[in-house]
Amino acid sequence: MKTRTLTALVATTTAAALLAACSGGTQADSGGGSKTLTLASVDQGSVEDVVKAFEKANPGVKVRYTTSGADQYQQQIRTQLSSGTAPDVMSVWPGDGNPAATHVLADPGYLRDLSDQPWAARMPSAIKSVAQYEGKTYNAIFGQNGIGAVYNQQAMAKAGLTPPDTWTKLLAFCRDAQAKGTTAFALGNQDNWVTQLVLYAFVATSVYGPDRDFDRKMQAGQATFAASRWTTALDKYLTMERTGCFQKNPLGTNYEASQQLAASGRTLGIIQGNWVIALLKQKNPQGTFTLKALPATDDPKQTLIPAAAGAGYGVNAKAKNPDLALKFVTFVMSPEGMSLFNKKQGSLPSLPDTGYRVDPSLTELSQFIGANRTVPFMDQLWPNPKVQQTMLSGLQEIFSGQSTPRDLLKEMDTDYKAGS
C-alpha cells in the first residue's frame, strides 16, 4: 500500500469505497451564468446524491461536477488554481500535509474566507483547528472519524468480559482474554499505516489531555516529540505488546487478516478507526461491533479520542459564481446535506444537532465529539508528510527489534524541524 497521511487515507476509504486513482463520473452541462455551479470532488459515491438534492432544492440550478481519486485530484487542483481554471467549489483536506490541504491552498490566497458563514462558529474546536488558517475558516468540513477499540460483542459475551475504561483494566482485560484462550485485539502491522492507530489513541489522552496547546508549542519550537509525553504513549503501546494484548506476530498480519480475526471472534476486537466497522459487518453480517475509547490513564474522565476531520469543501477565491458557491457550501453544512454525506460515508457529522441518526456502534464516539473530548489525528498539524513516514517505518522497526522508541522520536523531531 502506498504510504500517505492517515487523513488522506480516511478521506479515501470512507467515501463509499477506496477511490480509484482515475477520473470518475463527470456531469457535463453546456450552460453557464448564474445558474451553473462548477465543482470538483473526491467524494465518489456520495457527492452525487448531495448534488441531486441541491439541484432539487434550487430549481433551475445545474451543477457541473467531476469526481476523481485523491492522488489525481491533488495533482490537478493546484494546476487549475494557478492557471485560473479551477472550479467554483473544490474538495479541500483539513490541516496541512498534502497539495490540496487547507493551509497549502489558503496561504497563496486560493480560497475564499468562510469565517462569516453561520456554520463556521459552530464547529467544535478540534474540527475548527484544522479548518482554519491564521484564524480564518476556509474549509467546510462536514464529517469526521475516530480511532478506538472496536469490540466484537458476541465474542465478548462468550468470554464473559466487558470493555475496560481505565489503563489498569485494559491490561487486566488482555490477561483475562488470554486466560479464556483468546486474544484481546487484532493488529495488522504488516500494513505500515496501521502501526500508528494504537499510538494515536494513546497520544490523544497522554499528550493532549494535560496540554491541549501541544501543537502550537511544537510549531513554536517549544516542545519536541522526544521530550514530551509521546514517550509515555509509545511505552503504553509496547506495554500492550509485552502483555499479550495482540495476536502473535502483528508484523506478519496485514489489515485484511486483522479484520478477519476480529470479525470471526478469534480476537475480542481490533483497535482501528470507525470505518472498519462496515468491513467487519461485511465479513460477519450477524456480528455486532461497538467502538469504545482506548483508555490511557486510570481516570475515565481524562480519556480523549483522536477524531479526524475528513475532506471538506472550499470556495475558489476567484469563483465565477461566488454566490452559488456559497449556497452550495451552506447546503453541504446543513442537516440535510451533512446527513446525506455521512450516511453514505459511514462517518459522523462535524456539527452537533443535525438530526442525524447515529449508528449504535458509534454512540460513544458521538458522545465524545459532542462533549469536545477529541483531538485531531496528529499528522493533520504536522508541517510535512515525512514526519509520518518516519513514524510508520520506525514503528515497524521497533516491533521487529531494529529500532528503539528514543531513536524513533528523535528522527521524527528532525523531520518536523525541517518544516514544509
Buried (B, 14 or more C-beta within 10 A) or exposed (E): EEEBBBBBBBBBBBBBEEBBBEEBEEBEEEEEEEBBBBBBBBBBBBBBBBBEBBBEEBEEBBBBBBBBBBBBBBEBBBEBBEEEEBBBBBBBBBBBBBBBBBBBBBBEEBBBBBEEBEBBEBBBEBBBBBBBBEEBBBBBBBBBBBBBBBBBBBBBEEBEBEBBBBBEBBBBBBEBBBEBEBBBBBBBBBBBBBBBBBBBBBBBBBBBBEEBEBBEEBBEEEBBBBEBBBBBBBBBBBBBBEBBBBBEEBBEBBBEBBBBBBBBBBBBBBBBBBBBBBBBBEEBEEBBBBBBBBBBBEEEEBBBBBBBBBBBBBBBBEBBBBEBBBBBBBBBBBEBBBBBBBBBBBBBBBBEEBEBEBBEBBEBBBEBBBEEBBBBBBBBBBBBBBBBBBBBBBBBBBBEEEBBBEBBBBBBBBBBEEEE
